Amino acid sequence: MNTGDLIKKFSDLENVPVDVDNVKAEIEKSGVVDEVYFWGATIDGEKLKGQFVLTEPWEYPEGAARRRVADIYYDVSMTDDWQRLVCCKELLHILDPEGCQASTEAEVERLFARLALPRELQEPVKDGAAVITDRVAVYQALAVLFPMSSRNLLMPKFKEERITLQDIAGFTDLPLRYTQLVMHEIWDEVYPLLVS
């Protein structure tokens, strides 16, 4: 399974908010990992909102089949809408191609350093695949948590000004700034790139 396939799997859902545990279940069902656990933590939310750690396969209980386990850490000081987006984004990293994952401690430190740079100092060529993939994963998570079918149902009411962006952010339980992006016409151009 790749991220585009996962987005497509959720694209026909009309009821929001999408439960992040359902996304987790689909990833576990794909066999890429056996188990995923979410851990609330105190993280410097200014620089980092979440982290994905894939453990080496291990036997638990002893003598059982080897299991691949992913741990996802998220900043407990974030609001629920941000926690949902961050947890889903980190979940999607499980599906990243190998060359796009930061695997060593040095690669992880480099990733954090590059992600913390202000926009004016970011250089995509120097960033590398792991950093670029991390930035794209926000939009992929948004596509999963705000399915296209749900957007299409809400769009006429939004255009008629019968519901607001704030209402939609409440329905989807997503941060307002990302809800605004999905409801903007540019999303019609972005979304096909995320599922291809």
C-alpha positions as a Python dict, from the first residue, in 0.01 Angstrom:
ca = {
    (1, 'M'): (0, 0, 0),
    (2, 'N'): (119, 352, -71),
    (3, 'T'): (-12, 684, 57),
    (4, 'G'): (-209, 755, -261),
    (5, 'D'): (-393, 423, -220),
    (6, 'L'): (-475, 508, 140),
    (7, 'I'): (-610, 851, 43),
    (8, 'K'): (-830, 686, -221),
    (9, 'K'): (-956, 434, 35),
    (10, 'F'): (-1091, 720, 248),
    (11, 'S'): (-1197, 949, -39),
    (12, 'D'): (-1557, 826, -56),
    (13, 'L'): (-1631, 884, 312),
    (14, 'E'): (-1895, 1149, 364),
    (15, 'N'): (-1909, 1147, 743),
    (16, 'V'): (-1650, 1350, 927),
    (17, 'P'): (-1446, 1364, 1138),
    (18, 'V'): (-1249, 1065, 1014),
    (19, 'D'): (-1124, 863, 1310),
    (20, 'V'): (-744, 844, 1313),
    (21, 'D'): (-777, 494, 1461),
    (22, 'N'): (-945, 388, 1135),
    (23, 'V'): (-642, 516, 943),
    (24, 'K'): (-419, 324, 1184),
    (25, 'A'): (-626, 7, 1129),
    (26, 'E'): (-590, 33, 750),
    (27, 'I'): (-214, 70, 777),
    (28, 'E'): (-188, -225, 1016),
    (29, 'K'): (-413, -429, 786),
    (30, 'S'): (-178, -355, 494),
    (31, 'G'): (97, -553, 670),
    (32, 'V'): (359, -279, 647),
    (33, 'V'): (366, -282, 1029),
    (34, 'D'): (197, -513, 1275),
    (35, 'E'): (110, -261, 1545),
    (36, 'V'): (100, 116, 1589),
    (37, 'Y'): (90, 293, 1924),
    (38, 'F'): (25, 662, 1997),
    (39, 'W'): (210, 826, 2285),
    (40, 'G'): (132, 1169, 2421),
    (41, 'A'): (454, 1348, 2515),
    (42, 'T'): (588, 1685, 2608),
    (43, 'I'): (754, 1808, 2290),
    (44, 'D'): (879, 2152, 2193),
    (45, 'G'): (572, 2226, 1980),
    (46, 'E'): (735, 2530, 1823),
    (47, 'K'): (984, 2311, 1637),
    (48, 'L'): (828, 1967, 1638),
    (49, 'K'): (469, 1853, 1679),
    (50, 'G'): (511, 1479, 1642),
    (51, 'Q'): (752, 1200, 1566),
    (52, 'F'): (731, 855, 1411),
    (53, 'V'): (966, 579, 1528),
    (54, 'L'): (972, 238, 1364),
    (55, 'T'): (1131, -25, 1585),
    (56, 'E'): (1337, -313, 1460),
    (57, 'P'): (1130, -633, 1439),
    (58, 'W'): (1115, -799, 1778),
    (59, 'E'): (957, -1103, 1943),
    (60, 'Y'): (680, -1037, 2192),
    (61, 'P'): (599, -1237, 2385),
    (62, 'E'): (928, -1424, 2373),
    (63, 'G'): (918, -1702, 2116),
    (64, 'A'): (630, -1544, 1922),
    (65, 'A'): (652, -1429, 1562),
    (66, 'R'): (862, -1119, 1506),
    (67, 'R'): (657, -800, 1501),
    (68, 'R'): (720, -460, 1344),
    (69, 'V'): (595, -190, 1576),
    (70, 'A'): (561, 183, 1508),
    (71, 'D'): (543, 437, 1787),
    (72, 'I'): (397, 779, 1717),
    (73, 'Y'): (466, 1058, 1962),
    (74, 'Y'): (259, 1377, 1962),
    (75, 'D'): (273, 1695, 2167),
    (76, 'V'): (4, 1677, 2437),
    (77, 'S'): (-14, 2057, 2460),
    (78, 'M'): (-171, 2079, 2112),
    (79, 'T'): (-546, 2108, 2065),
    (80, 'D'): (-735, 1797, 1952),
    (81, 'D'): (-759, 1915, 1591),
    (82, 'W'): (-381, 1955, 1572),
    (83, 'Q'): (-320, 1623, 1748),
    (84, 'R'): (-538, 1446, 1492),
    (85, 'L'): (-358, 1605, 1197),
    (86, 'V'): (-12, 1539, 1342),
    (87, 'C'): (-91, 1177, 1435),
    (88, 'C'): (-229, 1106, 1089),
    (89, 'K'): (71, 1274, 924),
    (90, 'E'): (311, 1063, 1130),
    (91, 'L'): (106, 749, 1050),
    (92, 'L'): (152, 817, 680),
    (93, 'H'): (530, 814, 722),
    (94, 'I'): (497, 439, 778),
    (95, 'L'): (417, 420, 406),
    (96, 'D'): (711, 637, 295),
    (97, 'P'): (955, 472, 56),
    (98, 'E'): (1280, 369, 227),
    (99, 'G'): (1489, 647, 74),
    (100, 'C'): (1253, 905, 216),
    (101, 'Q'): (1282, 797, 579),
    (102, 'A'): (1533, 931, 827),
    (103, 'S'): (1676, 608, 967),
    (104, 'T'): (1989, 700, 1160),
    (105, 'E'): (2026, 938, 1453),
    (106, 'A'): (2228, 1174, 1232),
    (107, 'E'): (1956, 1170, 963),
    (108, 'V'): (1687, 1241, 1223),
    (109, 'E'): (1887, 1533, 1365),
    (110, 'R'): (1936, 1671, 1014),
    (111, 'L'): (1565, 1632, 942),
    (112, 'F'): (1470, 1822, 1259),
    (113, 'A'): (1722, 2096, 1182),
    (114, 'R'): (1596, 2141, 825),
    (115, 'L'): (1229, 2136, 927),
    (116, 'A'): (1292, 2403, 1193),
    (117, 'L'): (1431, 2652, 941),
    (118, 'P'): (1216, 2956, 863),
    (119, 'R'): (1064, 2946, 514),
    (120, 'E'): (1307, 3205, 377),
    (121, 'L'): (1603, 2980, 469),
    (122, 'Q'): (1459, 2656, 331),
    (123, 'E'): (1631, 2513, 25),
    (124, 'P'): (1450, 2213, -126),
    (125, 'V'): (1760, 2091, -310),
    (126, 'K'): (1960, 2080, 14),
    (127, 'D'): (1666, 1953, 220),
    (128, 'G'): (1664, 1608, 63),
    (129, 'A'): (1388, 1354, 22),
    (130, 'A'): (1310, 1299, 392),
    (131, 'V'): (1243, 1670, 454),
    (132, 'I'): (1038, 1714, 138),
    (133, 'T'): (838, 1400, 217),
    (134, 'D'): (772, 1531, 567),
    (135, 'R'): (633, 1856, 432),
    (136, 'V'): (412, 1681, 175),
    (137, 'A'): (279, 1441, 443),
    (138, 'V'): (79, 1725, 600),
    (139, 'Y'): (-123, 1759, 280),
    (140, 'Q'): (-157, 1383, 244),
    (141, 'A'): (-291, 1359, 599),
    (142, 'L'): (-532, 1639, 520),
    (143, 'A'): (-659, 1445, 218),
    (144, 'V'): (-722, 1140, 438),
    (145, 'L'): (-890, 1328, 724),
    (146, 'F'): (-1100, 1552, 499),
    (147, 'P'): (-1216, 1312, 226),
    (148, 'M'): (-1304, 1453, -114),
    (149, 'S'): (-1662, 1323, -92),
    (150, 'S'): (-1715, 1511, 232),
    (151, 'R'): (-1568, 1826, 81),
    (152, 'N'): (-1795, 1793, -220),
    (153, 'L'): (-2100, 1766, 8),
    (154, 'L'): (-2001, 2074, 207),
    (155, 'M'): (-1895, 2289, -88),
    (156, 'P'): (-2241, 2405, -206),
    (157, 'K'): (-2340, 2515, 144),
    (158, 'F'): (-2004, 2688, 185),
    (159, 'K'): (-2038, 2873, -147),
    (160, 'E'): (-2391, 2980, -52),
    (161, 'E'): (-2247, 3106, 279),
    (162, 'R'): (-2480, 2879, 477),
    (163, 'I'): (-2176, 2739, 661),
    (164, 'T'): (-1843, 2901, 744),
    (165, 'L'): (-1486, 2778, 743),
    (166, 'Q'): (-1507, 2772, 1122),
    (167, 'D'): (-1812, 2543, 1097),
    (168, 'I'): (-1627, 2312, 860),
    (169, 'A'): (-1319, 2307, 1084),
    (170, 'G'): (-1553, 2200, 1365),
    (171, 'F'): (-1717, 1927, 1153),
    (172, 'T'): (-1383, 1784, 1040),
    (173, 'D'): (-1198, 1851, 1368),
    (174, 'L'): (-905, 1997, 1173),
    (175, 'P'): (-712, 2322, 1216),
    (176, 'L'): (-883, 2617, 1051),
    (177, 'R'): (-590, 2711, 828),
    (178, 'Y'): (-589, 2364, 670),
    (179, 'T'): (-967, 2354, 640),
    (180, 'Q'): (-938, 2679, 447),
    (181, 'L'): (-693, 2515, 207),
    (182, 'V'): (-920, 2217, 137),
    (183, 'M'): (-1218, 2443, 73),
    (184, 'H'): (-1018, 2665, -164),
    (185, 'E'): (-1032, 2597, -538),
    (186, 'I'): (-657, 2521, -541),
    (187, 'W'): (-735, 2192, -363),
    (188, 'D'): (-890, 2068, -690),
    (189, 'E'): (-541, 2092, -840),
    (190, 'V'): (-348, 1965, -536),
    (191, 'Y'): (-561, 1661, -455),
    (192, 'P'): (-494, 1466, -780),
    (193, 'L'): (-120, 1499, -717),
    (194, 'L'): (-163, 1339, -373),
    (195, 'V'): (-342, 1031, -505),
    (196, 'S'): (-127, 969, -812),
}
